[in-house]
Amino acid sequence: MSTLLDSLASAFSGDATRRAVLDDALAAGLPSQRDEAWKYTSLRALERRRFAPVDAAPQLDAALLTHIPAPRLVFVNGRHAQALSDLAGLDEGVSVQRLSEALAEGSDAARFLARRFERNDEVFARLNAALASEGVLLRVEAGVQADTALQLVFIGAAELDSPNLDVGAPARDAHVDRAWHLRNLIELRAGARLRVVEHHLGAGEHAHLANALTHVHLAQGAQLVHARAQHESDKATSLLRTDAVLARDARYTRVDLELGATLSRHELNVRLEGENARLDANGVLLAGGRRHVDTRLGIDHIARDTSCGLTWRGLGAGRGRAVFHGGILIREGADGTDARLSNKNLLLSDTAEIDTQPVLEIHADEVQAAHGATVGRLDANALFYLRSRGLPQADAQRLLTAAFCREPLAVLEDDALIGQLTAIVDLALRQAGAA
């Protein structure tokens, strides 16, 4: 067994059912680059690391969140931070409960934890199923048209080891690497509407591991706008997975910004099970420094007349590496499907690397489908035009790079939210030296 799995398993405290899930994960081991889903992402460095469970999250200054309005629910190192949370202004018909509360009550609300993950390369989902004890259960009643966006904030914070009190022994103030597992559910019932904004932030330098799995269930005619900005510490590890199911006439609009962490991976799996369901999922990948960013889409068109629009932009700077897999499956009987994927990438240094793999598999007739991917440099003609108008080289590059990254945000059709995310992207570009 690897050092990583051994250290994560030591935090287990569940029942026999969850123990069996954990044993399956340990028996499967970590995926290697021989597994197709992990071909471009090596876990060799991660598997040699040891992580401790979170005992108590450090206290943080509330000023850290002044730019994030209420209602908001905040977690620090995987633990609920009541002092930083503020659910005032939550719309009637929108309920928020912590997973730990549902488990303590023995509530049926946590029944989604029973889901099984069969593939060996789903080891982190299996670990989450066995070890998660906290997260968010978010439900919107049928017909509720929520006007106020809910902010979900997940903060990784630096934590110092306890001092060594043995006489004659040197004092310790080394940072302790922690790991936590969060399980979330977002459920909108028939005709409901909601906006959710996720923030994954770093407070101080740390090298923690966050393993999160989110389920999204949209009933008939439900509409969810979901934005997620991952801007973690440069040494953190972020492993996230989102599994969504859309019923008839449901619409799921989301934007993902992958801007931080030394290793980040997000798997977005969406099943369009009801006729006329619509998915718009856009994103920005920023691989600067020595950052490794991996995004994997699995879009499954099952019903007739479903549609998806996927617009992703990637940047490689420094010695960073961006990996993108855009998989679209159109099943037999899913006639009338309209599926479109665009993945464009910019290399801003000679030492950066970008791997992109668009995949389109069609088993139905009467469909419209297109996919494309490019990797290149900034347009020399555009740079020349801006230089000819008096802009210095650095300013011209900054302007073009920022415009390139803003394109995926337009799908949100919400000026305030677009402005909020644009500010986050611009800051990340400056910090990465990409703008």
Salt bridges, closest charged atoms under 4 A:
ASP6 OD2 - ARG50 NH1 3.55
ASP23 OD1 - ARG19 NH2 3.04
ASP55 OD2 - ARG178 NH1 3.74
GLU101 OE2 - ARG98 NH1 3.20
ASP121 OD1 - ARG119 NE 2.97
GLU122 OE2 - ARG119 NH1 3.55
GLU122 OE2 - ARG241 NH1 2.90
GLU134 OE2 - ARG98 NE 3.49
GLU141 OE1 - ARG189 NH1 3.02
ASP147 OD1 - ARG193 NH2 3.92
GLU159 OE2 - ARG178 NH2 3.00
ASP161 OD2 - ARG172 NH1 3.12
ASP177 OD2 - ARG49 NH2 3.27
GLU187 OE1 - ARG139 NE 2.69
GLU198 OE1 - HIS200 NE2 2.73
GLU198 OE2 - HIS226 NE2 2.72
GLU205 OE2 - LYS235 NZ 2.93
GLU232 OE1 - HIS206 NE2 3.00
ASP234 OD1 - ARG291 NH2 3.18
ASP243 OD2 - ARG115 NH1 2.60
ASP243 OD1 - ARG241 NE 3.05
ASP249 OD2 - ARG248 NE 3.70
ASP256 OD1 - ARG228 NE 2.73
ASP256 OD1 - ARG254 NH2 2.68
ASP256 OD1 - HIS266 ND1 3.76
GLU258 OE2 - ARG228 NH2 2.23
GLU258 OE2 - HIS266 ND1 4.00
GLU267 OE2 - ARG265 NE 3.14
GLU273 OE2 - ARG271 NE 2.73
GLU275 OE1 - ARG248 NH1 3.28
ASP280 OD2 - ARG251 NH2 3.11
ASP280 OD1 - ARG278 NH2 2.63
ASP294 OD2 - ARG265 NH1 2.63
ASP300 OD2 - ARG271 NH1 3.63
ASP300 OD2 - ARG331 NH2 2.79
ASP335 OD2 - ARG304 NH1 3.54
ASP338 OD1 - ARG340 NE 3.03
ASP350 OD1 - ARG377 NH2 2.58
GLU353 OE2 - ARG321 NH2 3.33
ASP355 OD2 - ARG321 NE 2.79
GLU361 OE2 - HIS363 NE2 2.78
ASP395 OD1 - ARG398 NH1 2.50
GLU407 OE2 - ARG313 NH2 3.22
ASP414 OD2 - ARG195 NH1 2.76
ASP426 OD2 - ARG406 NH2 2.68
